[in-house]
Amino acid sequence: MPRSNRSRRRRPLEDPADLDLERVRQGIRRTVVKRSGTWNVQSVGASSAQKMYRCPGCAADVEPGVAHVVTWRADGVLGEQADLAARRHWHTRCWQLEP
């Protein structure tokens, strides 16, 4: 049988030091229950934030390049399309403080 010149050593796909929890969680939709109802929440990383939005929590701008969250109702009466159209971009801290 001919000898193979290919390395049998496995290479890691990424350096484990480059992985962090926020990078892993980014973009994953989760459901959060608050006093105001049930909400879908999705994180937006700083590199993906390219537009300016108005945060409904503090009425300040969510600047491009700032990590934040997008929320929309999960229990809306008008249906999923209407809830998705009414989504809002929040500063992460403002969303955490919202009751």
ZAMARGU-4260 file (C-alpha; in steps of 0.2 Angstrom, whole numbers, plus 5000, padded with zeros to 4 digits):
<rodrens>
0) 5000/5000/5000 | 5007/5017/4996 | 5012/5029/5010 | 5001/5044/5012 | 5009/5061/5014
5) 4994/5069/5022 | 4995/5074/5041 | 4985/5064/5052 | 4985/5077/5066 | 4969/5086/5068
10) 4969/5105/5068 | 4957/5115/5079 | 4944/5125/5069 | 4947/5140/5080 | 4957/5145/5094
15) 4947/5142/5110 | 4953/5159/5116 | 4944/5168/5102 | 4927/5161/5107 | 4917/5171/5120
20) 4899/5169/5126 | 4892/5184/5118 | 4899/5179/5101 | 4891/5162/5103 | 4874/5169/5109
25) 4874/5183/5096 | 4859/5181/5084 | 4850/5168/5093 | 4832/5172/5097 | 4826/5168/5114
30) 4809/5171/5122 | 4808/5182/5138 | 4793/5184/5149 | 4791/5201/5158 | 4776/5210/5166
35) 4771/5218/5150 | 4770/5201/5141 | 4780/5188/5132 | 4794/5195/5120 | 4806/5188/5107
40) 4823/5195/5110 | 4838/5194/5098 | 4855/5201/5101 | 4864/5212/5088 | 4883/5212/5088
45) 4892/5228/5086 | 4899/5223/5069 | 4881/5220/5063 | 4874/5236/5070 | 4875/5247/5055
50) 4860/5259/5057 | 4854/5271/5070 | 4838/5268/5080 | 4829/5276/5094 | 4829/5266/5110
55) 4811/5266/5118 | 4819/5264/5135 | 4829/5280/5136 | 4824/5289/5121 | 4842/5291/5116
60) 4850/5285/5099 | 4857/5267/5097 | 4872/5272/5087 | 4879/5261/5073 | 4892/5250/5079
65) 4884/5248/5096 | 4879/5231/5102 | 4860/5230/5106 | 4845/5219/5106 | 4829/5219/5095
70) 4813/5214/5103 | 4795/5210/5097 | 4780/5203/5105 | 4778/5184/5105 | 4760/5185/5111
75) 4753/5199/5101 | 4734/5198/5096 | 4737/5204/5078 | 4748/5190/5072 | 4767/5186/5070
80) 4769/5197/5054 | 4762/5213/5064 | 4772/5209/5079 | 4788/5207/5068 | 4784/5224/5059
85) 4783/5232/5076 | 4800/5227/5083 | 4811/5239/5092 | 4829/5241/5095 | 4835/5244/5113
90) 4851/5247/5122 | 4855/5230/5131 | 4855/5239/5148 | 4839/5248/5145 | 4830/5231/5140
95) 4837/5223/5156 | 4830/5237/5166 | 4812/5237/5158 | 4800/5228/5170
</rodrens>
